[in-house]
Amino acid sequence: MEFDDITEFSADTSAGTIKIRVMNMKNGILVLISDSNQFRLGLSAMAIPAGRGRSEPTSVGFFTTEIESTLVRTLAERLASWTNQTCMLVVGMTSLTREQMLELMSMLKNHLLP
């Protein structure tokens, strides 16, 4: 089944093949990232773009610890800035490093921005 508001793609990275699904919603975007054949719950963050007295995006992390929280929140904030929409990000990867986050950021930027 295909939907106009859902896109899915995969790419080879230093962590192996990564699968990404982007769902465009009425009030934001939901981005799922997985390093396996199925998407799963994992490191999560929600971010809102700058506005209403904020010069930078604002975010909160879920199911994360210290460095992982910073990585997923940074990625969610970047997505919110690029799309100017609220972004919910769920990263179902075995581990997430700064280098992998930068690779994901580049892949998503190429996908989301014309």
Long-range contacts (C-beta under 8 A, 24 or more apart in sequence): 7-111, 9-111, 11-107, 13-100, 13-103, 13-104, 13-107, 14-99, 14-100, 14-103, 15-93, 15-94, 15-95, 15-100, 15-103, 18-93, 18-103, 18-104, 18-107, 20-104, 20-107, 20-108, 20-111, 22-108, 22-111, 22-112, 27-85, 27-86, 28-85, 28-86, 28-87, 28-88, 29-79, 29-83, 29-85, 29-86, 29-87, 29-88, 30-87, 30-88, 30-90, 31-79, 31-87, 31-88, 31-89, 31-90, 31-108, 32-90, 32-92, 33-89, 33-90, 33-91, 33-92, 33-93, 33-104, 34-92, 34-93, 35-92, 35-93, 35-94, 36-92, 39-90, 39-92, 40-92, 41-90, 41-92, 42-90, 42-91, 42-92, 42-93, 43-68, 43-69, 43-71, 43-72, 43-90, 43-91, 43-92, 43-93, 43-96, 44-72, 44-88, 44-89, 44-90, 44-91, 45-69, 45-72, 45-73, 45-75, 45-76, 45-77, 45-88, 45-89, 46-76, 46-86, 46-87, 46-88, 46-89, 47-73, 47-76, 47-77, 47-79, 47-80, 47-86, 47-87, 47-89, 48-80, 48-86, 48-87, 49-80, 49-81, 49-83, 49-84, 49-85, 49-86, 50-81, 57-81, 68-96, 71-96, 71-97, 71-98, 71-101, 72-96, 72-101, 74-101, 75-101, 75-104, 75-105, 75-108, 78-105, 78-108, 78-109, 79-108, 79-112, 82-108, 82-109, 82-112, 82-113, 83-112
